[in-house]
Amino acid sequence: MHPPRIYIATRPIDFRKGMDGLAAAIQAVLKLDPFCGAAFIFRSKRADRTVSICEAPAAPMASVSQLFRC
């Protein structure tokens, strides 16, 4: 079994692009297939939200997380 591959974006991305736009960014910038089995994590410009894209055994998944500041 291979260890999981996780890619974390260091620059913010516009979430209005949607999942198709994020998948296109993975292909254009990283030269990777978004369905290669790795997890990709993006952050918003204000760094208050993250989006992760990963492929589950049955179907691709995406989740949006809201980060809270104390």
Number of C-alpha atoms within 10 A of each C-alpha: 3 4 6 9 10 14 15 11 13 9 10 13 19 12 17 8 12 10 16 10 14 22 17 17 16 18 13 11 8 12 10 14 13 21 15 10 16 17 19 20 18 22 21 14 13 8 14 12 15 18 18 19 23 19 16 13 8 6 8 12 13 14 11 14 11 10 10 8 5 3
